[in-house]
């Protein structure tokens, strides 16, 4: 039985259950809210709060939220938030490209049509495909697959696309809107993130209801974001999740008829969403469907083949982590199987004895790799530069020309020598890294490519041990392999350090 009388007026909550607010100096949100109002889009207070958080700015002028997620049940008005964000990007923020992507074509086109209506409300149509907004001419492009709006004075665009199975590299902009993020894949994320590094001040915005299933792998990105939000401590990540606490596997612990929960999880309740409509849904839908679609209850993520727990990984993040320069550093290198990406990672030890690691570089192709290793060798004087046998064989000629060599005496390596792993070494390195994650014995400078690699990781059995595998992996795990190699080579060759003031090995284990 409902715990609230039907005679009482029920209104949605003002704040979500989970909210991550990174530090900021100011916000451009009020200007965006006003621009939307001029276009005929009057935002609810909760939507305006979302825009203010999304458009908060650090002291250095960069977005406080490099990533921003709004997770709320259907029909509450997520689309209005995206429309206000895109309007601001086109008219206030001087963003050259705003990419609005959705899982389904019809959803992307619905966004396109709504945005066109807002432009008409903001300005004056000169023709079917040309709108004047305060003297700025906006061209409307209706070509199938190229639906977009373009400022003819600056060339800035808002483009609407449907994400295909292999899309990702083709939809990078200054602002990247990931609508229907429940179906956004690691493969798409892995393709998108590196392309954003060339943008001066990029932002990625995720909106969604919770993932449909915890087993099929389609919600891996969402589950990773959810874990980061629950762990906290990420100062470039904004997040608002309106779903109630619990999971779909334990609905007996949730009173689905408690209308206070309806209000807590639906900020638009009493405004655009009526209590009567929710009551009809409750009567017609199954418990799991109602809990997920209306109360925002997440499915429980299947551990499946996941190797590194997302929450455990999130606890290792430390944006301020720095290694002790007196304790040396090792470099790990890996190249993806298709040779289309390469990663370089460094590992050392902090002053407090914890390990320190960070992704030093990750780029498309491999031509840049050896020149970058030369730069790092000159800047860092590494103990060793580690890589697998396949990577070494691929780069051997270039490495030799750059004076990178394997030890003349394998039993007595010298500082700066290559450390080329065999299968036994790689298995040991992977096992040691997994143990270090469980023990929380090191800290990581947060990096999206590394996060994706960790979330994608799978292992294969090699006798009595395990090793990383790329078989069946959607994303590129080369950043994770590079980190694994960097840590392993640091541990195995830290005895080469001279003048260390304490036992490095003792601080690692």
N, C-alpha and C positions, 0 to 999 in steps of 0.2 A: 504494500500500500504506500502511496506517496506520502512523504513527510511534510509536504507543504500544501496548504489548502488551495483548491482551485480558484478561490475567490481572491487570493493574494496576487498582486502583480509581480511577475518574475522577470528579472532583468539580468543580462549577462554580466559576468565579472569584469572588473576594470583592469585587472592584471592577470597574467598567466601563472600557472603553477611553477614553471621553470623559466627563469629569465637570466640570461648572461649579458652583462652590460660592461663592455671594456672601457677603460679610462679615455676621456675625451676632453678637449678644451672648449668646444662649442658645437653647435649643430646647425645645419642648413635646412632642417626639417620644416620649420615654420614657413619659410619661403616656398618650399615644395607644396605644403598644405594649401597655401593661399593660391598658388598657381592652379592647383587642381580645382579649387573652389571656383575660380574664374572660368574654368572649362566646364563647370556644371557638376563636378564631382565633389560632393560635400562628404568628407571623411568622418566616420564615427570617432569618438575620442580614442578608442583603443587602436584604430587604424592610424590616427595622427601620431600616437605614441610610437607606433612601429616605425613610421617614417622618420621621426626625430632620432630614434636610435640608429636606424639604418644609415642616416646621413650625418651622424656625429663625426667630428673631425679631430684629429690629434693636433698637438702643438706644431708639428712639422708640416701640416697641411694635408697629410694622408688620411684616408678613411680609417676611423677607429675600427670599423668592422670590415676587414678584408673579406670575410665571409659572414653572411647574415642568413638566418633561417627563421621562417614563421610557420609553425606546425599547428594547424587548427582544423576543426571539423568542416565538412563541406557546407556550402551555402552561407558561410559567415562573412564573406567579403574579402578573401585573399586577393582576388583579381584587382580590386580597387587599390590595394597597396602597390601592386606592380604597375598599374596605370599611372599612379602618382609618381612613382620612381622613374618611369620612362619619360614622362613629361618633363620632370626636373632635369634629367640627363640631356634631353634634346634642347631645352630652352635656357636652363640656368647654369649648367655645369660644364659646358663646352666639351662634352664627351663626343668623340668622333663616331663611335659605333656602339649601339646598344643592341645586344642579341637576346631576343625573347624566344626561348625554346620550350616546347611542350612534348610530352610523350606521344600524344595523338595529334594528327593534322587538324582535326575539327576543333580541338582546344586552342591550338595556335591561331587558327582563323577566327575563332570567337574573340580572342584577344585583339587580333588585327581590326576587326569590325568595331569593337568597343573603343579602341584607341582612335580610330578614324572619326567616330562620333564626338569624342572629346576635342579633337583638333577643330572640327567644325564648330563646336560650342565656344572654343577659344578664339576663333577667327571667323573668316568669311570665305565660303567656297567661291572660287572664281570659275571653276569648271568641275567636272566629275573627278578629275585627277589633279587638281591644283587648289590649294587652300592658302589664303592670305592670313597670317597671324601677326598683327601689328607691323605690317610691312615686310615680314619674312615669308617668302613663298615656300610652301611645303608641297613637294611632288608626291603623289600617291601612286605607288607601283603595284599593280594588281596581277602581274604575270604569275602564273602558277609555279610555286616553288621559290619565287623571288619577292613575295609580298613584303613590302617595306614602305617607309616614309623617309624622304630625303629633303634636308634643307638645301635650297639651291644657292644660298649665299656662302655656306661653309662646307657643304658636302656631308655634314653629319647625318647619320642614318639610324633608324630604328627598324630592325629586321626581325620578322617572325618566321620561325621554322619548326618543323617537327623533327625530333631526334630519331634518326634511323639507328639500326643495330650497331653500325660501325662509325656513326658520326662522332664528332668531337673536335678534331682539328679545324673543322670548317665553321665553328660557331664561337670564336673567341672575340670578345669586344672589351671596351673599357668597363661596361657594365654587362654582366652575363646573368640573365634571368633563367633560372631552372624551375619552370612550373611543372607540376606533377612529378615532384622529385622522388616520389615513392618508386618510380620506374627508372630512375637515373642510375646508370650502371658504373661500375668501377672502370670499365674500358673507356667509357665516355669521359669520366673524370680524369683518368690517366692521360687521355689525349688532350684535354682542355688545359689543365694546369700549367704545363710548360709553356704554352703559347701566351699565357697571361704575363709572363715575366718581362716581356718587352713593352708592356703597357706602363705608362708613368704612374698611374694611380688606379689600378683595377679593383673591381668589386664583383663578387659572385653572390647572388641572392637565390636562396632555395625557398620555395613554398610548396606545401603539401599537407595532406592528411597523413596519418601513419602508414607505414608499409602494409601491403596486403597480407604478406606471409613472411614468416621468419625462416623458411626453409629453402625457397627457390633461388636465393642469391641476388634477386633484383633489387633488394633494398640495402645492399651492403654499404653504400655511401651514407644513406640515412642512418643506419645503425651506428656507423662510425661517428657521425655528427652527434647523434644522441648520447653516445658514450662520452664524447668530449664535453658536452654540455653538463652531463651529470657529474663529471670529474671536476669541472671548473678550472680556473687558472690560466685560460688561454686569452691573452690580452689583445687578440685581433679577431675575435669571434663573437658575434652578436647572435642571440638565440632566444626565441620565445615559443614555448611549447604549452598549449592550452589543454592538452590531454590530462585526464585524471590519472592518479597513481595506480599502478597495478599492471597486469598483462593478461592477454586473452586466454592463457592457459589456467588462470585462477579467477574466473569470473564469479565463483562462489563467494569471493571476498569483497565483491562490489555490489552494492544495492543499485541495480540499474533503474529502479523506480524512484530513487531519491532525486527529486527535482532540483535540489541544491547542486547536485553534480551536473545536471543539465546546464545550469547557469554558469557553473565554474568553468565548463569546457566549451561554452558557446557565447562569446562576447557579444554577438549580434542578437541574442535572445531578447525578445521584447521590443526589438526594433524592426529589422527586416526578416527575422526568423521568429515565428510565433510559437507559443507554448502548445497551442492546439496542434500545429504541424508536427512538433516533436512527439506529442502524445500519439498521433496517428502512426508515426514511424515505430514507436515502441510497441504498439499493438500488432503491427504488420511484419516487422523484421524479426529475424532470429536474434538471440542474445548476443552472439559474437559479432554479427553485422551491425547491430545497434551500438554495441560498445565501441567498435572500431570507428564506424562512420560518423556517429553523433557525439560520442564521449571522448574520442581521440585516444582510446586505449591501444597501446602498442602490442603487436604480437611478441612473443618471446623469441629471441633470436636463437636459431639452432646453432649449436657449436659446430656441427657438421665437420668440415675439414679445416675449420679455422685453427690456426696454430698459435697466434699471439692474441690474447684477450684484449679487446679494444679498451676496456677500462684500465687494465694494467698498463697498457702502452700510454694512455693519456696521462697517467700519474707520473710518467717519466719526463714529461715535457717541462722545460725550464727555459724561457726566453732569455734569461739573464745568465745562463750557464757559460762559464769560461774555463778553459783549461789552464793549469799551472805551466807557464812557459819553461820552467826549469825541469819539468818532468817529460819533456819530449813529446813527439807525436808520430803516429803511423798513418799511412795513407792506404785506403782500399779502393780498388778500381773494378768495375764490372761493365760489360757490354751486353745489351739485350740479344737474344738469339737471332733476331733478324738484322742486327747491326744498325737499327734505326735510332737507338738511343744509347747513351752511355752515362755512367754515374761515377762520381768521385766523392769519397767520404773520408773524414779524418777522425781519429780517436786519440784521446790523451787522458790525463787524470787531473782532477780539480784540487784545489787547496784543501778541501775537506775530505779528500780521499776517495770520493766517488768518481767513477769514470765520466768522461765527457765525450760526446760525439755530435757531429753535425754534417749535413750534406754540403760539401764544398762546391759542387757543380753538377748539373744535370741538363743535358742539351740533346737536341736531335743530331743524328749522325755520329761519326767518329773522328773526322779530320781534325777537330779541335782538341782531341783528347791528349795526345802526346805533348803538343805545345803547352797545354794547361798543366800537365805534370811537370814540365820543365820550370814553369813559373812557381809552382808550389814547392818544388825541390829547392829553388833559390831562396824562397821566402821563409820556408819552415825548417829546412835541414832535417827531413824525416828520418826516423830510425829505419824504416823500411817502406817499400811500396809493394803492396800485395795484390795479387790477381790470380784467378783460376787458370788452369792449363789452356783452356780454349781461348780465353782472352789473350794470354801471352802468345799463343801461336798466331793469332790474328794480327797482333801488334808487333811481333818480334823484330821485323826489319826496321820499323820506325823507332822502336825502343833502343835497338842497338845503335842506330845513327845518333840518337840523343844521349848516348852514354849511360843508359840504364842497363845494368847487367845482373845476372844471377850470381850468387857467391862463387868465387873460385874454389873455395873449400866449403861444402855444404855444412860441415860441422863447425865452421868458424865464420859466420857471415859478418860483414862489415856494415857500419851505419850507412844507410842509403841504398843498400843492395835490394834487388827485387826478392820478394817472397812469393814463389809460385806454388800454389797448393795442388796436391793430388786429391784423390777421392777420400782418403782417410782424413787428411787435413780438413777438407771441407765439411765432412761429417762432424768432426770434433769442433770446428768453428761454429757450426749451426747449433749444436747441442749446448756449447758454452754460452752462446748468446741467449738462447731460450732460458737457461738457468739464470743468467744475469737479469733478464726481464722479470722473472719470478721473484728474485731476491731484491729487485729495485736497486741494483748496485751501480747504476750509471744514470746520467741525465742526458736528454736530447734537446737540442735547439729545435723548436717546432718547425716542420717543413711539410708542405702538402704532398709533394711527390713521395716523400718518405712515408707519410701516413698511408697513402694509397698502396704503396708497396707492401707495407706491413699488413694492411687489411686483406691484400690479395694473396698473401703467402700460403703456400702449401708445402708439404714435405713428402719425401718418399723414403721407404726403408732401404737401407744398405747394410745387409747383415743384421747386426745387433744395434745399429745406430740409424740415425736419420740424416737427411740432407735436404736443402731447398730443391724444389723442382719447378720447372716452368710448364709442365704438362697439366692441361686443364685450367691454367691460370688466366684470368681475363686481363689483368693489368700487368704492367712491367715491374718486375721485382728487382731490377738491377740496383736501385738505391739501397734496398735491404741487403742484398748480397755484398755490395761495396762496404756497407757498415759492418757486416759480419766479418769480412776480410780485414778491415782496419783494426777491429778489436782483437782478432786472433793474432795478427802480426805484432800488435803492440804487446800482447801478453807474452808471446813466444820470443820476442827480441828485445824486451825492455832491459835485459841484462847488458845490452850494448851502451846504455846511458852512462855518461860520466858525470860525476859531481852531484848525483842525486842525494838529497838530504834525508831521504827516508826510503824505506823498502817499498818500491813501487808495486811489486807483485803482491805484497801483503794488503795493499790498499785496493787491489782489484778483486780478490777472492773473499 
